[in-house]
Amino acid sequence: MVIKIKRDATSDAAAAALAAAGAQSSGTASANPLSTKNFELAPFDNSTLGLKGSNGVLLPSKITVAQAETALSNKYNVAAADTLKTSLASQYPTALKEAGITSLSPTGIITPKEIGAIKNVLQQGYVNNPTGTTLNFGSILNDVKTGAYAGSQITSSINSKSFDQPNIQASKATINSIFSDMLGRTATEAEIGKYTNQYLQYAAKNPTSNTSGQYTYGYIPTPSGSQRLQRQSQNETSVQNNLNEKDFITNQVMQGTDYNTFAAANTAHDFLTNLAAKSAGGE
């Protein structure tokens, strides 16, 4: 089998376009607006979640991202944390997968990875909105899900298989040719049916090629100021199966009793012929 990996040469250019789109959509910002420090201090909308502090007192309707992260870990915000986790699982499972989460923690517990997934959503809103915009988790989640942000990526899977579907008459000719070369005779109808069925079963389970991977699409800015979806990269792996019908049936015939008997008979015939020739020469 031969394995080939193909990558789209436009991926680097696409990455640059995404970066430009992200920068364009961030609006007028202060120096280094995407720093970790600035993100932690960005305003977070607490009006619908109603997060409480470590003393159980309701926090203001607008707090910082850092305050929200701390609040999610305390016992007074179990319901709010479950709401955020459930929203992620149902609307944006990719965020959980990217954070290395295979299943959500039990009710009443929130793990650092789950908080990281939540912050990843908030950060996308932070990157794609003007500095100072209050970050509302639900709104950002919807924008990410619908691909509203410049640079939001959409992927589609590549899953293509090709199978050999031999023609019955062509198979009959192939089998008779093999029998003539290997056994000195044509195949019977029963033998043709036997080897044809064996190959059909093999071909149904072993595609001649199996291609998998994914295309990645993203939004890039146009001169008019709108956003246009464009394919940006392709990651593809193709596995080829080079065992064809003739080779497969030849292998099957070689493993049969008739071939072993025929080969043994030929060997004995050749031996006796050579022996007779030597005896005649000796006389």
C-alpha positions as CSV (number, residue, x, y, z in Angstrom):
1,M,0.0,0.0,0.0
2,V,1.1,3.6,-0.8
3,I,0.3,6.4,1.5
4,K,0.3,10.0,0.1
5,I,-0.3,13.1,2.1
6,K,-1.4,16.3,0.3
7,R,-1.5,19.8,1.7
8,D,-2.9,22.9,0.0
9,A,-0.2,25.4,-0.8
10,T,-2.6,28.3,-0.1
11,S,-2.8,27.5,3.7
12,D,-0.1,30.1,4.6
13,A,-1.8,32.8,2.6
14,A,-5.1,31.9,4.1
15,A,-3.7,32.1,7.6
16,A,-2.4,35.6,6.8
17,A,-5.8,36.6,5.5
18,L,-7.5,35.3,8.7
19,A,-5.1,37.3,10.8
20,A,-5.8,40.4,8.8
21,A,-9.6,39.8,9.1
22,G,-9.3,39.4,12.8
23,A,-7.3,42.6,13.1
24,Q,-9.8,44.5,11.0
25,S,-12.8,43.4,13.0
26,S,-11.2,44.3,16.4
27,G,-11.9,48.0,15.8
28,T,-9.9,50.9,17.3
29,A,-7.9,49.5,20.1
30,S,-5.2,50.5,22.5
31,A,-1.6,49.1,22.3
32,N,-1.4,45.3,22.4
33,P,-5.2,44.8,22.7
34,L,-5.0,41.0,22.5
35,S,-2.6,40.5,25.5
36,T,-3.6,38.0,28.2
37,K,-3.7,40.8,30.7
38,N,-6.1,43.0,28.7
39,F,-8.4,40.0,28.0
40,E,-8.6,39.1,31.7
41,L,-9.6,42.7,32.4
42,A,-12.2,42.8,29.6
43,P,-15.8,43.5,30.7
44,F,-18.0,40.4,31.1
45,D,-21.8,40.5,31.0
46,N,-23.1,39.0,34.3
47,S,-26.7,40.3,33.9
48,T,-28.2,37.0,32.9
49,L,-25.9,34.5,34.6
50,G,-26.0,36.2,38.0
51,L,-22.6,35.0,39.2
52,K,-21.9,35.4,43.0
53,G,-18.7,36.1,44.8
54,S,-17.0,33.7,47.3
55,N,-19.2,35.2,50.0
56,G,-22.4,34.3,48.2
57,V,-23.2,37.9,47.4
58,L,-24.4,38.7,43.9
59,L,-21.7,40.3,41.7
60,P,-22.4,43.4,39.6
61,S,-24.0,43.1,36.2
62,K,-20.7,43.9,34.6
63,I,-17.5,42.2,35.9
64,T,-14.1,41.3,34.4
65,V,-13.3,38.0,32.7
66,A,-10.9,37.2,35.5
67,Q,-13.7,37.8,38.1
68,A,-16.0,35.5,36.1
69,E,-13.4,32.8,36.0
70,T,-12.9,32.9,39.7
71,A,-16.6,33.0,40.4
72,L,-17.3,29.9,38.3
73,S,-15.2,27.8,40.6
74,N,-17.0,28.6,43.8
75,K,-20.0,26.7,45.3
76,Y,-22.5,29.5,44.8
77,N,-22.4,29.3,41.0
78,V,-23.1,25.6,40.3
79,A,-26.2,26.3,38.3
80,A,-24.5,29.0,36.2
81,A,-21.5,26.8,35.5
82,D,-23.9,24.0,34.4
83,T,-25.7,26.4,32.1
84,L,-22.5,27.4,30.4
85,K,-21.3,23.8,30.0
86,T,-24.6,22.6,28.6
87,S,-24.6,25.4,26.1
88,L,-21.2,24.5,24.9
89,A,-22.0,20.8,24.6
90,S,-25.1,21.4,22.6
91,Q,-24.1,24.4,20.4
92,Y,-20.3,24.3,20.1
93,P,-18.9,20.9,21.0
94,T,-15.7,21.7,19.0
95,A,-14.7,24.0,21.9
96,L,-14.8,21.1,24.3
97,K,-12.9,18.8,21.9
98,E,-10.2,21.4,21.4
99,A,-9.8,21.7,25.2
100,G,-9.3,18.0,25.5
101,I,-12.7,17.3,27.1
102,T,-14.4,14.0,26.2
103,S,-17.2,14.2,28.7
104,L,-18.5,16.9,31.0
105,S,-17.8,16.7,34.7
106,P,-20.6,15.9,37.1
107,T,-23.1,18.5,38.1
108,G,-21.7,20.8,40.8
109,I,-18.1,20.5,39.6
110,I,-16.3,22.5,36.9
111,T,-12.8,21.6,35.8
112,P,-10.0,23.8,34.7
113,K,-10.4,22.4,31.2
114,E,-14.1,23.3,31.1
115,I,-13.3,26.8,32.3
116,G,-10.7,27.0,29.6
117,A,-13.2,26.0,26.9
118,I,-15.6,28.7,28.2
119,K,-12.8,31.3,28.1
120,N,-11.9,30.2,24.6
121,V,-15.4,31.3,23.4
122,L,-15.1,34.6,25.3
123,Q,-11.7,35.2,23.7
124,Q,-13.2,34.8,20.2
125,G,-15.7,37.5,21.1
126,Y,-12.9,39.6,22.5
127,V,-10.8,39.3,19.3
128,N,-13.6,40.0,16.9
129,N,-15.2,43.0,18.6
130,P,-14.1,46.5,19.3
131,T,-12.1,47.0,22.5
132,G,-14.4,47.7,25.5
133,T,-17.3,45.6,24.2
134,T,-19.0,43.8,27.1
135,L,-18.6,40.1,26.5
136,N,-21.9,38.2,26.6
137,F,-21.3,34.4,26.5
138,G,-24.6,33.5,24.8
139,S,-24.2,36.1,22.1
140,I,-20.6,35.2,21.4
141,L,-21.5,31.5,21.3
142,N,-24.2,32.2,18.7
143,D,-21.8,34.3,16.6
144,V,-19.1,31.6,16.7
145,K,-21.6,28.9,15.8
146,T,-23.0,30.8,12.8
147,G,-19.6,31.9,11.5
148,A,-20.4,35.6,11.9
149,Y,-16.8,36.5,13.0
150,A,-14.1,37.3,10.4
151,G,-11.8,34.4,10.6
152,S,-14.2,31.9,12.1
153,Q,-13.4,28.5,10.5
154,I,-15.7,25.9,9.1
155,T,-14.5,22.4,8.2
156,S,-15.9,19.7,6.0
157,S,-14.8,16.1,6.0
158,I,-13.2,14.2,3.1
159,N,-14.3,10.6,3.1
160,S,-14.0,8.9,-0.3
161,K,-13.6,5.3,-1.1
162,S,-13.3,3.5,-4.5
163,F,-14.1,-0.1,-5.0
164,D,-13.3,-2.5,-7.9
165,Q,-16.5,-3.8,-9.5
166,P,-15.4,-6.4,-12.0
167,N,-17.4,-7.4,-15.0
168,I,-18.5,-11.1,-14.9
169,Q,-17.4,-11.9,-18.4
170,A,-14.1,-10.1,-17.9
171,S,-13.6,-12.1,-14.7
172,K,-14.4,-15.4,-16.6
173,A,-11.7,-14.5,-19.2
174,T,-9.2,-13.6,-16.4
175,I,-9.8,-16.9,-14.5
176,N,-9.5,-19.0,-17.7
177,S,-6.3,-17.2,-18.6
178,I,-4.8,-17.9,-15.1
179,F,-5.9,-21.6,-15.3
180,S,-4.4,-22.0,-18.7
181,D,-1.1,-20.6,-17.5
182,M,-1.0,-22.4,-14.2
183,L,-2.9,-25.6,-14.7
184,G,-2.8,-26.2,-18.4
185,R,-6.6,-26.1,-18.8
186,T,-9.6,-23.8,-18.7
187,A,-11.7,-23.4,-15.5
188,T,-15.0,-25.2,-14.9
189,E,-18.2,-23.2,-14.3
190,A,-18.0,-24.2,-10.6
191,E,-14.4,-22.9,-10.4
192,I,-15.3,-19.7,-12.1
193,G,-18.1,-19.1,-9.7
194,K,-15.9,-20.0,-6.7
195,Y,-13.0,-17.6,-7.6
196,T,-15.4,-14.8,-8.8
197,N,-17.2,-14.9,-5.5
198,Q,-14.0,-14.9,-3.5
199,Y,-12.8,-11.8,-5.3
200,L,-16.1,-10.0,-5.0
201,Q,-16.1,-10.5,-1.2
202,Y,-12.5,-9.3,-1.0
203,A,-13.2,-6.3,-3.2
204,A,-16.2,-5.3,-1.1
205,K,-14.1,-5.1,2.0
206,N,-10.9,-3.6,0.5
207,P,-11.4,-0.4,-1.4
208,T,-8.8,0.3,-4.2
209,S,-8.4,3.7,-2.7
210,N,-9.4,5.3,0.7
211,T,-9.1,9.0,1.0
212,S,-9.8,10.9,4.2
213,G,-9.1,14.3,5.7
214,Q,-10.8,17.7,5.8
215,Y,-11.2,21.0,4.0
216,T,-11.0,24.2,6.1
217,Y,-13.0,27.3,5.1
218,G,-12.8,30.8,6.6
219,Y,-14.1,34.3,6.1
220,I,-11.9,36.9,4.6
221,P,-12.5,40.6,4.1
222,T,-13.4,42.0,0.6
223,P,-12.6,45.4,-0.7
224,S,-16.2,46.4,-0.2
225,G,-15.9,45.7,3.5
226,S,-18.1,42.5,3.5
227,Q,-16.9,39.0,4.4
228,R,-16.5,36.2,1.9
229,L,-16.2,32.5,2.7
230,Q,-13.2,30.9,1.0
231,R,-11.6,27.4,1.1
232,Q,-8.2,27.9,2.8
233,S,-6.6,24.6,3.4
234,Q,-6.8,20.9,2.6
235,N,-5.4,18.1,4.6
236,E,-5.8,14.8,2.8
237,T,-4.5,11.2,3.2
238,S,-5.0,8.6,0.5
239,V,-4.3,4.9,0.9
240,Q,-4.0,2.8,-2.3
241,N,-4.6,-1.0,-2.6
242,N,-2.6,-2.3,-5.5
243,L,-3.8,-6.0,-5.3
244,N,-6.0,-6.4,-8.5
245,E,-8.3,-9.2,-9.5
246,K,-5.7,-11.1,-11.5
247,D,-3.1,-11.1,-8.7
248,F,-5.7,-12.0,-6.1
249,I,-7.1,-15.0,-8.0
250,T,-3.6,-16.1,-8.9
251,N,-2.7,-16.2,-5.2
252,Q,-5.9,-18.2,-4.5
253,V,-5.1,-20.7,-7.2
254,M,-1.6,-21.2,-6.0
255,Q,-2.9,-22.1,-2.6
256,G,-5.2,-24.8,-4.1
257,T,-4.7,-28.6,-4.2
258,D,-5.0,-28.7,-8.1
259,Y,-2.1,-26.3,-8.5
260,N,0.1,-28.2,-6.1
261,T,-0.7,-31.5,-7.8
262,F,-0.1,-30.0,-11.3
263,A,3.2,-28.4,-10.2
264,A,4.3,-31.7,-8.7
265,A,3.4,-33.6,-11.8
266,N,5.3,-31.1,-14.0
267,T,8.4,-31.4,-11.7
268,A,8.2,-35.2,-12.0
269,H,7.8,-35.1,-15.7
270,D,10.7,-32.7,-16.1
271,F,12.8,-35.0,-13.9
272,L,11.9,-38.1,-15.9
273,T,12.5,-36.3,-19.2
274,N,15.9,-35.1,-18.1
275,L,16.8,-38.6,-16.8
276,A,15.7,-40.2,-20.1
277,A,17.8,-37.7,-22.1
278,K,20.8,-38.5,-20.0
279,S,20.3,-42.2,-20.3
280,A,20.0,-41.9,-24.1
281,G,23.1,-39.8,-24.2
282,G,25.0,-42.4,-22.1
283,E,24.2,-45.2,-24.6
